[in-house]
Amino acid sequence: MADSTAPTDLSDLPEPSGEQPSGCLAGDSGLLPAELRAWMHLLAAAGAVEQQLRARVKDALGISHDEFLIVCLLADQPGGGLRMTRIAELLGRPKTRLTYQVACLQHAGLVTKGSVCGDRRGIEVTLTEKARRLLNDASPPLAHAITDAVTRALGPEQRAALCGLLPGIADDDQQPAESPDRSAP
C-alpha cells in the first residue's frame, strides 16, 4: 500500500439517517448496527490521520510512524519513561517488534534504556532532551495536520455517527456533571 498524505475518502461509508430515542443512530442502510458503523467511521478517521502524519513525521523527526507513537507515549508520561512491557500493552505491539523500534529510537538518540529499580529484568525507556526538543518543534504542524485530516475525513453526519459507539452519550450530555452513579441502569 502506497503512502499518501491525502485524507481518506469516507464517502463509501454509509451515512446515518437519523437518531433513535436511545441516542444511537438509526438507518437500515446496511447490515451494520449504529455502533459498528460508528466504529468504521472512527477507524477511517484514524487512517486519515495516519496518512497525514506518516510523511510529516519522517520529515520532521526522521522516524517511522510506529516509532513516533512510542515517542508520544513517552512524552505524555510525567517522568518521561515507561517500561517496555507497558509500551507494548498500550500500543498492542509484540514485544519483539517493540524491541526493534526502541533500538532504532535509541540509535537516533531519541530514547535511553535502563533497568527498572528493584526489577533487574524490567527495562524502562525514557525520552532524551534531543527528542523533547524535536517533538516540541514538530508538534504544532503535526497537530494541525491531525485537525485537518479529521476535519476532512469526518463530516457532521459521520461525527454524529460516532455517538453510536456510546449509545448513552447523547443522554449524558443532557445530565448535569454532578449526576450520581452513571453506571446504574
Backbone as CSV, one residue per row, in Angstrom:
resi,resn,N_x,N_y,N_z,CA_x,CA_y,CA_z,C_x,C_y,C_z
1,MET,0.843,-1.174,0.000,0.000,0.000,0.000,0.884,1.231,0.000
2,ALA,0.623,2.168,-0.883,1.448,3.360,-1.013,1.090,4.364,0.062
3,ASP,2.117,5.063,0.545,1.900,6.133,1.499,1.316,7.324,0.776
4,SER,0.343,7.950,1.347,-0.267,9.122,0.754,-0.566,10.102,1.861
5,THR,-0.396,11.377,1.559,-0.753,12.379,2.555,-2.152,12.903,2.315
6,ALA,-2.840,12.369,1.291,-4.221,12.765,1.040,-5.126,12.108,2.068
7,PRO,-6.117,12.833,2.564,-7.014,12.240,3.540,-7.821,11.099,2.940
8,THR,-8.217,10.190,3.786,-9.034,9.068,3.364,-10.410,9.574,2.939
9,ASP,-10.924,9.052,1.832,-12.255,9.406,1.381,-13.254,8.482,2.061
10,LEU,-14.111,9.055,2.855,-15.068,8.261,3.614,-16.439,8.231,2.958
11,SER,-16.531,8.693,1.706,-17.837,8.761,1.069,-18.443,7.386,0.824
12,ASP,-17.634,6.334,0.838,-18.161,4.994,0.636,-18.874,4.459,1.877
13,LEU,-18.593,5.036,3.027,-19.230,4.561,4.249,-20.633,5.132,4.339
14,PRO,-21.595,4.316,4.782,-22.974,4.800,4.854,-23.123,5.903,5.878
15,GLU,-23.957,6.864,5.542,-24.262,7.957,6.453,-25.453,7.555,7.315
16,PRO,-25.495,8.009,8.550,-26.657,7.729,9.380,-27.864,8.493,8.857
17,SER,-29.058,7.967,9.091,-30.250,8.620,8.572,-31.051,9.351,9.650
18,GLY,-30.684,9.237,10.881,-31.414,9.926,11.949,-31.114,9.317,13.292
19,GLU,-31.695,9.911,14.342,-31.415,9.428,15.683,-32.574,8.619,16.235
20,GLN,-32.216,7.588,16.979,-33.196,6.832,17.731,-33.299,7.482,19.103
21,PRO,-34.365,7.246,19.826,-34.512,7.855,21.140,-33.362,7.523,22.085
22,SER,-32.711,6.372,21.948,-31.656,5.991,22.872,-30.373,6.767,22.649
23,GLY,-30.297,7.580,21.600,-29.069,8.303,21.311,-28.276,7.610,20.222
24,CYS,-28.637,6.392,19.849,-27.985,5.691,18.744,-28.535,6.240,17.454
25,LEU,-27.793,6.040,16.400,-28.250,6.500,15.108,-28.996,5.395,14.394
26,ALA,-30.092,5.757,13.797,-30.904,4.788,13.063,-30.348,4.647,11.663
27,GLY,-31.013,3.874,10.889,-30.623,3.748,9.499,-30.459,2.298,9.154
28,ASP,-31.334,1.834,8.291,-31.248,0.449,7.862,-30.588,0.383,6.504
29,SER,-29.549,1.223,6.307,-28.893,1.271,5.008,-27.929,0.111,4.814
30,GLY,-27.813,-0.762,5.766,-26.916,-1.887,5.635,-27.110,-2.858,6.769
31,LEU,-26.183,-3.787,6.864,-26.269,-4.817,7.893,-25.718,-4.375,9.238
32,LEU,-24.956,-3.292,9.247,-24.274,-2.894,10.475,-25.157,-2.074,11.402
33,PRO,-25.147,-2.415,12.689,-25.826,-1.541,13.657,-25.023,-0.248,13.807
34,ALA,-25.627,0.747,14.401,-25.002,2.067,14.538,-23.638,1.998,15.201
35,GLU,-23.483,1.123,16.199,-22.204,1.040,16.907,-21.079,0.600,15.974
36,LEU,-21.352,-0.403,15.135,-20.320,-0.877,14.208,-20.072,0.123,13.093
37,ARG,-21.113,0.782,12.625,-20.941,1.817,11.610,-20.083,2.951,12.169
38,ALA,-20.351,3.352,13.411,-19.569,4.408,14.048,-18.123,3.974,14.220
39,TRP,-17.917,2.714,14.577,-16.559,2.184,14.727,-15.820,2.274,13.393
40,MET,-16.491,1.969,12.304,-15.871,2.049,10.985,-15.498,3.491,10.645
41,HIS,-16.344,4.440,11.017,-16.028,5.854,10.806,-14.806,6.264,11.626
42,LEU,-14.751,5.784,12.861,-13.616,6.098,13.727,-12.322,5.530,13.147
43,LEU,-12.373,4.297,12.674,-11.183,3.692,12.068,-10.756,4.436,10.807
44,ALA,-11.723,4.841,10.004,-11.399,5.581,8.789,-10.764,6.931,9.127
45,ALA,-11.275,7.595,10.165,-10.695,8.871,10.583,-9.275,8.666,11.092
46,ALA,-9.071,7.601,11.862,-7.720,7.304,12.349,-6.784,7.003,11.180
47,GLY,-7.282,6.310,10.175,-6.474,6.036,8.987,-6.102,7.313,8.258
48,ALA,-7.043,8.256,8.168,-6.759,9.538,7.524,-5.673,10.296,8.282
49,VAL,-5.742,10.250,9.608,-4.721,10.918,10.429,-3.360,10.258,10.198
50,GLU,-3.318,8.931,10.202,-2.051,8.233,9.970,-1.466,8.591,8.613
51,GLN,-2.307,8.653,7.584,-1.820,9.019,6.251,-1.217,10.415,6.260
52,GLN,-1.866,11.333,6.947,-1.355,12.700,7.027,-0.022,12.752,7.782
53,LEU,0.116,11.934,8.811,1.294,12.027,9.670,2.521,11.277,9.154
54,ARG,2.335,10.186,8.448,3.467,9.339,8.070,4.624,10.123,7.456
55,ALA,4.390,10.814,6.383,5.467,11.554,5.710,5.935,12.731,6.555
56,ARG,4.999,13.394,7.215,5.376,14.561,8.015,6.270,14.171,9.193
57,VAL,5.946,13.049,9.839,6.760,12.579,10.968,8.154,12.201,10.476
58,LYS,8.218,11.518,9.345,9.516,11.116,8.784,10.357,12.350,8.470
59,ASP,9.744,13.371,7.863,10.475,14.602,7.522,10.890,15.383,8.767
60,ALA,9.986,15.513,9.719,10.236,16.351,10.891,11.148,15.696,11.921
61,LEU,10.975,14.384,12.121,11.700,13.722,13.200,12.661,12.640,12.722
62,GLY,12.523,12.224,11.473,13.409,11.188,10.938,13.115,9.793,11.464
63,ILE,11.859,9.580,11.894,11.480,8.270,12.438,10.195,7.802,11.774
64,SER,9.886,6.524,11.942,8.657,5.965,11.388,7.457,6.388,12.237
65,HIS,6.272,6.178,11.679,5.048,6.492,12.414,4.937,5.652,13.683
66,ASP,5.280,4.354,13.597,5.222,3.494,14.782,6.203,3.955,15.858
67,GLU,7.380,4.398,15.460,8.352,4.927,16.424,7.828,6.234,17.024
68,PHE,7.148,7.022,16.202,6.549,8.268,16.671,5.525,8.002,17.768
69,LEU,4.742,6.936,17.627,3.761,6.592,18.660,4.447,6.310,19.996
70,ILE,5.593,5.661,19.951,6.358,5.388,21.176,6.826,6.697,21.792
71,VAL,7.358,7.586,20.955,7.829,8.886,21.438,6.674,9.655,22.078
72,CYS,5.510,9.627,21.447,4.342,10.329,22.010,3.916,9.737,23.345
73,LEU,3.923,8.419,23.446,3.582,7.785,24.729,4.538,8.246,25.820
74,LEU,5.817,8.253,25.508,6.819,8.648,26.493,6.695,10.126,26.848
75,ALA,6.393,10.955,25.852,6.272,12.394,26.086,5.091,12.710,26.989
76,ASP,4.100,11.846,26.999,2.901,12.082,27.788,3.020,11.566,29.221
77,GLN,4.158,10.996,29.564,4.374,10.472,30.912,4.998,11.555,31.796
78,PRO,4.514,11.700,33.029,5.087,12.713,33.920,6.600,12.559,34.100
79,GLY,7.082,11.347,34.255,8.514,11.120,34.425,9.241,10.917,33.115
80,GLY,8.495,10.837,32.029,9.108,10.669,30.722,9.522,9.257,30.385
81,GLY,9.238,8.287,31.252,9.647,6.921,30.981,8.542,5.916,31.204
82,LEU,8.648,4.799,30.504,7.719,3.679,30.656,8.476,2.372,30.504
83,ARG,7.968,1.366,31.163,8.521,0.023,30.978,8.192,-0.467,29.577
84,MET,9.084,-1.269,29.020,8.874,-1.838,27.687,7.560,-2.625,27.635
85,THR,7.281,-3.409,28.661,6.058,-4.214,28.653,4.814,-3.329,28.612
86,ARG,4.846,-2.215,29.293,3.697,-1.300,29.309,3.521,-0.637,27.940
87,ILE,4.609,-0.256,27.302,4.522,0.325,25.962,3.903,-0.689,25.002
88,ALA,4.354,-1.930,25.083,3.815,-2.988,24.221,2.313,-3.157,24.453
89,GLU,1.892,-3.123,25.713,0.470,-3.245,26.036,-0.333,-2.081,25.472
90,LEU,0.156,-0.870,25.685,-0.582,0.320,25.260,-0.703,0.426,23.746
91,LEU,0.316,-0.018,23.033,0.298,0.070,21.572,-0.206,-1.206,20.907
92,GLY,-0.378,-2.258,21.696,-0.827,-3.524,21.120,0.193,-4.112,20.173
93,ARG,1.466,-3.978,20.512,2.549,-4.458,19.663,3.224,-5.659,20.308
94,PRO,3.714,-6.580,19.494,4.512,-7.673,20.058,5.799,-7.100,20.658
95,LYS,6.254,-7.702,21.720,7.465,-7.209,22.395,8.687,-7.246,21.487
96,THR,8.765,-8.246,20.610,9.929,-8.321,19.719,9.947,-7.144,18.741
97,ARG,8.791,-6.767,18.231,8.701,-5.615,17.325,9.051,-4.339,18.070
98,LEU,8.565,-4.216,19.284,8.847,-3.039,20.098,10.343,-2.937,20.387
99,THR,10.987,-4.060,20.654,12.427,-4.051,20.921,13.185,-3.456,19.742
100,TYR,12.794,-3.832,18.535,13.440,-3.299,17.330,13.197,-1.795,17.209
101,GLN,11.952,-1.363,17.411,11.618,0.053,17.280,12.344,0.899,18.317
102,VAL,12.434,0.411,19.539,13.146,1.143,20.585,14.639,1.211,20.263
103,ALA,15.186,0.142,19.705,16.598,0.154,19.304,16.838,1.215,18.235
104,CYS,15.912,1.354,17.299,16.027,2.394,16.265,15.981,3.785,16.897
105,LEU,15.075,3.982,17.840,14.971,5.271,18.532,16.222,5.548,19.355
106,GLN,16.769,4.511,19.960,17.984,4.667,20.746,19.153,5.035,19.831
107,HIS,19.242,4.387,18.691,20.304,4.686,17.715,20.206,6.133,17.218
108,ALA,18.976,6.648,17.098,18.757,8.027,16.659,18.996,9.033,17.785
109,GLY,19.245,8.536,19.003,19.492,9.420,20.138,18.230,10.017,20.736
110,LEU,17.085,9.371,20.501,15.811,9.908,20.988,15.335,9.278,22.286
111,VAL,15.832,8.092,22.625,15.472,7.443,23.880,16.704,6.805,24.509
112,THR,16.578,6.573,25.790,17.580,5.779,26.509,16.853,4.622,27.165
113,LYS,17.578,3.555,27.383,17.012,2.393,28.082,17.795,2.197,29.371
114,GLY,17.079,1.784,30.394,17.713,1.492,31.663,16.924,0.445,32.411
115,SER,17.587,-0.152,33.397,16.887,-1.168,34.178,15.956,-0.489,35.181
116,VAL,14.914,-1.200,35.534,13.930,-0.700,36.484,14.430,-1.020,37.882
117,CYS,14.372,-0.032,38.741,14.825,-0.207,40.114,14.024,-1.326,40.782
118,GLY,14.720,-2.285,41.332,14.070,-3.382,42.033,13.645,-4.533,41.148
119,ASP,13.845,-4.425,39.846,13.462,-5.495,38.925,14.511,-5.565,37.823
120,ARG,15.461,-6.441,37.996,16.588,-6.477,37.052,16.166,-6.905,35.650
121,ARG,14.995,-7.531,35.518,14.527,-7.938,34.192,13.781,-6.813,33.487
122,GLY,13.258,-5.861,34.243,12.461,-4.779,33.656,13.337,-3.738,32.986
123,ILE,12.878,-3.261,31.840,13.595,-2.227,31.092,12.667,-1.026,30.964
124,GLU,13.186,0.136,31.331,12.432,1.370,31.186,13.030,2.191,30.055
125,VAL,12.156,2.766,29.241,12.560,3.602,28.114,12.203,5.041,28.467
126,THR,13.140,5.954,28.240,12.957,7.360,28.588,13.352,8.243,27.409
127,LEU,12.635,9.325,27.212,12.976,10.284,26.168,14.249,11.036,26.525
128,THR,15.016,11.367,25.509,16.196,12.220,25.702,15.783,13.679,25.516
129,GLU,16.667,14.582,25.887,16.406,16.011,25.667,16.312,16.309,24.175
130,LYS,17.097,15.615,23.367,17.028,15.783,21.914,15.616,15.476,21.419
131,ALA,15.036,14.392,21.888,13.680,14.016,21.483,12.674,15.071,21.935
132,ARG,12.855,15.580,23.125,11.935,16.599,23.645,11.989,17.866,22.783
133,ARG,13.191,18.283,22.402,13.338,19.468,21.550,12.696,19.245,20.182
134,LEU,13.000,18.096,19.569,12.428,17.797,18.254,10.904,17.729,18.309
135,LEU,10.389,17.081,19.324,8.941,16.946,19.461,8.288,18.301,19.711
136,ASN,8.924,19.117,20.517,8.410,20.455,20.785,8.328,21.275,19.498
137,ASP,9.352,21.183,18.663,9.372,21.930,17.400,8.380,21.356,16.384
138,ALA,8.243,20.042,16.359,7.407,19.392,15.353,5.928,19.335,15.724
139,SER,5.606,19.462,16.993,4.223,19.268,17.446,3.194,20.207,16.833
140,PRO,3.430,21.517,16.757,2.378,22.384,16.190,1.974,22.013,14.756
141,PRO,2.926,21.817,13.828,2.459,21.431,12.481,1.833,20.030,12.442
142,LEU,2.290,19.127,13.290,1.690,17.796,13.326,0.269,17.868,13.886
143,ALA,0.066,18.674,14.908,-1.279,18.847,15.470,-2.212,19.456,14.424
144,HIS,-1.718,20.399,13.653,-2.524,20.999,12.589,-2.884,19.947,11.535
145,ALA,-1.946,19.084,11.196,-2.209,18.015,10.219,-3.301,17.072,10.728
146,ILE,-3.289,16.783,12.022,-4.312,15.910,12.609,-5.683,16.576,12.513
147,THR,-5.756,17.830,12.920,-7.017,18.562,12.855,-7.537,18.604,11.427
148,ASP,-6.657,18.880,10.484,-7.030,18.945,9.078,-7.555,17.596,8.584
149,ALA,-6.858,16.518,8.941,-7.272,15.183,8.489,-8.635,14.799,9.042
150,VAL,-8.863,15.062,10.318,-10.151,14.710,10.930,-11.264,15.570,10.342
151,THR,-10.999,16.851,10.153,-11.999,17.749,9.580,-12.385,17.308,8.175
152,ARG,-11.394,16.917,7.378,-11.679,16.465,6.014,-12.318,15.081,5.991
153,ALA,-11.924,14.241,6.917,-12.394,12.850,6.897,-13.805,12.691,7.439
154,LEU,-14.165,13.477,8.422,-15.471,13.304,9.059,-16.351,14.519,8.843
155,GLY,-17.445,14.288,8.178,-18.451,15.320,8.050,-19.326,15.328,9.284
156,PRO,-20.259,16.259,9.363,-21.131,16.345,10.540,-21.908,15.057,10.801
157,GLU,-22.385,14.420,9.732,-23.150,13.189,9.913,-22.267,12.073,10.460
158,GLN,-21.032,12.023,10.000,-20.130,10.977,10.471,-19.698,11.230,11.907
159,ARG,-19.513,12.488,12.267,-19.215,12.780,13.675,-20.389,12.356,14.540
160,ALA,-21.590,12.601,14.058,-22.782,12.177,14.798,-22.832,10.658,14.903
161,ALA,-22.362,9.973,13.855,-22.379,8.509,13.869,-21.492,7.951,14.976
162,LEU,-20.467,8.681,15.348,-19.585,8.207,16.417,-20.321,8.085,17.743
163,CYS,-21.421,8.786,17.881,-22.237,8.626,19.087,-22.728,7.192,19.215
164,GLY,-22.772,6.470,18.089,-23.206,5.086,18.115,-22.286,4.183,18.909
165,LEU,-21.033,4.594,19.084,-20.112,3.797,19.893,-20.529,3.785,21.353
166,LEU,-21.084,4.890,21.793,-21.533,5.024,23.182,-22.980,5.488,23.163
167,PRO,-23.914,4.557,23.043,-25.315,4.934,22.853,-25.846,5.923,23.888
168,GLY,-25.370,5.881,25.100,-25.878,6.779,26.132,-25.251,8.150,26.119
169,ILE,-24.329,8.408,25.210,-23.612,9.681,25.234,-24.545,10.865,24.985
170,ALA,-25.515,10.712,24.112,-26.451,11.813,23.860,-27.263,12.101,25.114
171,ASP,-27.649,11.046,25.845,-28.393,11.234,27.089,-27.519,11.871,28.155
172,ASP,-26.234,11.490,28.206,-25.312,12.029,29.202,-25.092,13.521,29.008
173,ASP,-25.164,13.999,27.765,-24.974,15.419,27.512,-26.064,16.264,28.150
174,GLN,-27.211,15.669,28.400,-28.327,16.396,28.973,-28.272,16.428,30.501
175,GLN,-27.434,15.576,31.108,-27.383,15.474,32.562,-26.336,16.410,33.120
176,PRO,-26.547,16.933,34.331,-25.522,17.767,34.966,-24.265,16.952,35.276
177,ALA,-23.153,17.622,35.358,-21.859,16.974,35.603,-21.819,16.257,36.935
178,GLU,-22.569,16.742,37.919,-22.519,16.133,39.241,-23.512,15.005,39.390
179,SER,-24.006,14.456,38.310,-25.011,13.412,38.420,-24.466,12.226,39.174
180,PRO,-25.321,11.525,39.925,-24.864,10.363,40.686,-24.415,9.248,39.766
181,ASP,-24.194,8.098,40.306,-23.634,6.936,39.609,-24.261,6.722,38.236
182,ARG,-23.468,6.970,37.175,-23.963,6.809,35.814,-23.882,5.372,35.346
183,SER,-23.228,4.516,36.106,-23.117,3.124,35.702,-24.395,2.356,35.986
184,ALA,-25.261,2.920,36.810,-26.522,2.242,37.130,-27.461,2.376,35.951
185,PRO,-28.233,1.314,35.653,-29.160,1.371,34.516,-30.301,2.335,34.734
